[in-house]
Amino acid sequence: MRYQLYYWPTIQGRGEFVRLALEQAGAEYIDVARMSGKDRGVSALMHGLAAGGTTPFAPPYLKAGRLVIGQTANILLYLGDHHALAPKDETGRLWTHQLQLTIADFVAEVHDTHHPLAASLYYEDQKPAAKRYSKTFLAERVPKYLGYFERILKRNPRGKRFLAGARLSYVDLSMFQVMAGLDYAFPNAMAKRRRSYPLLRELSARVAALPRIAAYLGSKRRIPFNNDGIFRRYPALDTRK
Amino acid sequence: MRYQLYYWPTIQGRGEFVRLALEQAGAEYIDVARMSGKDRGVSALMHGLAAGGTTPFAPPYLKAGRLVIGQTANILLYLGDHHALAPKDETGRLWTHQLQLTIADFVAEVHDTHHPLAASLYYEDQKPAAKRYSKTFLAERVPKYLGYFERILKRNPRGKRFLAGARLSYVDLSMFQVMAGLDYAFPNAMAKRRRSYPLLRELSARVAALPRIAAYLGSKRRIPFNNDGIFRRYPALDTRK
């Protein structure tokens, strides 16, 4: 089966968490909105949001045969089951998903660093609020979230190599993406904490070195970070050097 | 098995979505932080967040035997499976969960109406930003989310009585809570749209009339809405009458 991923074509965004899982799974997929032709492109993405039945609220969504799956963490729950990217037992599945949902909460806060007042306003029109939000985000929220995930790694009874269980799961891929995104968006703040999260740093390096992920990151399929996505580099929001 | 729910004792908050599912399931449970004594109260809740193993990031979390489940939507995924509060097939399970995750996104935006800049600041210290946020929230986000869920009901191939499939699921209970919360927090804005979402209104009334839910809502177990929870009544944030 060839999956069809529907997501905005010019940003990593939330779609990137799905792309990383598809790549690591070695799954056959097309990134529909990045292609041109019939039933391709952004118009196909928009069409899927207007269809009947199990219409998703927003991208990303994944078509798997007749199944249409929306919500990033939900897509990963599905891919984890079908591609051995999560533990198989109920306890392990729920735990992996729980960690993914906490990453989703964190990512929503990252988005709000540049859009605290309204997603429909430009960043430039909410800059003072963005600066205020980012200040607390970097001082309180980043240490809270990263400190939590560092502890989860440290205390994993199956070893410190992965977040959930003894093997790689989709949440490890997502954690890599979060660390890469934070490094891009807040280089000064993250440089100051370079040694604060040794296990998360090791995990990120381990994920980046996975043969399939390394190949993906070096390919044109990986859209570079840019200031239209979730992780944006606005020096005004970062701490000073 | 007797479940142990851990959540803040004086608010409905995110815990209420779990309480409603436990009540409708007729499950035996205790609301740990609302009780006093050994291993009870807020200290027991805090203790659970500091423990090793599968420690949740934040309340609510549910203990089910040796299992500790965090993240509201994840708890509902579990309860849906174990108490016939969701379809059993993969397609139906994922669809129900997808809708719940979209409700979770909506609820996070409701929270941000009074806390747009930082969860750690008082509302009173971010009031202008809260007013700005709420204006767009009521004008754009509420119609977008409620319009979406109204369409989902209308197009449900199994009938317009429930959001997912032909039977009640946890997402119907959560939808009731969202409608009740919005009516509490934004009485003027919601009164103006009283007739805009007829199927959601019917669904809410149907849920409120379920014998177990009606009994719960009339009991002391149901904490009243108040201005410490997610849905808060601040007239400054509502539209004018």
Interface residues (C-beta under 8 A of the other chain):
Chain A: G52 G53 T54 T55 P56 F57 L67 I69 G70 Q71 A73 N74 L77 Y78 E90 T91 L94 W95 H97 Q98 L101 T102 D105 A108 D112 P116 L117 A118 S120 L121 A129 R132 Y133 T136 F137 E140 Y145 Y148 R151 I152 R155 P157
Chain B: G52 G53 T54 T55 P56 F57 L67 I69 G70 Q71 A73 N74 L77 Y78 E90 T91 L94 W95 H97 Q98 L101 T102 D105 A108 D112 P116 L117 A118 S120 L121 A129 R132 Y133 T136 F137 E140 Y145 Y148 R151 I152 R155 P157
